[in-house]
Amino acid sequence: MKIALIAHDGKKADMVHFLSGFKEELHQTEVKLFATGTTGSHIERAGFEVTKLLSGPLGGDAQIASMAAQKELDLVIFFRDPLDKHPHEPDVQMLMRICDVHNIPLATNPAAAEMIFKYLTNSKETWNQKR
Ligand SMILES: O=C(CO)COP(=O)(O)O
């Protein structure tokens, strides 16, 4: 299972906290994590192996959208900060649109992400699934 992780600055701590609750599941060899640059650095410091792409404002969201469009992702978790402005808002919108175009599950807050992760945990073989 390939999972993309993205968090706006105000949500990066939430992302690390969220992932820490699923350490065992995420350390399975079948699970591959990808993240935008700064989010990835935070995740790495928390002890996860993650492939870091460009920082969001420099094209990282677009890179993840490209992976989603090519069906290279199974799930996108994007903790957005709705109370802040983002210079690359068009890229953010594009990523969410591409997920919808290609029917890629997209969680934009911890409550939704937790539901998806709990679902995956309760049906173990799905952590191994590939699109
Ligand atoms: O800006 C982002 C998402 O739109 C996240 O990018 P960073 O992980 O590089 O901060």
PDBQT file of the ligand as one rigid body, heavy atoms in Angstrom, charges set to zero:
ROOT
HETATM    1  O1  LIG A 201       2.248  22.891   1.440  1.00  0.00    +0.000 OA
HETATM    2  C1  LIG A 201       1.961  21.759   1.685  1.00  0.00    +0.000 C 
HETATM    3  C2  LIG A 201       0.681  21.216   1.228  1.00  0.00    +0.000 C 
HETATM    4  O2  LIG A 201      -0.028  22.078   0.396  1.00  0.00    +0.000 OA
HETATM    5  C3  LIG A 201       2.857  20.892   2.428  1.00  0.00    +0.000 C 
HETATM    6  O3  LIG A 201       4.191  21.061   1.998  1.00  0.00    +0.000 OA
HETATM    7  P1  LIG A 201       5.360  20.813   3.008  1.00  0.00    +0.000 P 
HETATM    8  O4  LIG A 201       5.195  19.434   3.551  1.00  0.00    +0.000 OA
HETATM    9  O5  LIG A 201       6.627  20.915   2.219  1.00  0.00    +0.000 OA
HETATM   10  O6  LIG A 201       5.252  21.858   4.083  1.00  0.00    +0.000 OA
ENDROOT
TORSDOF 0
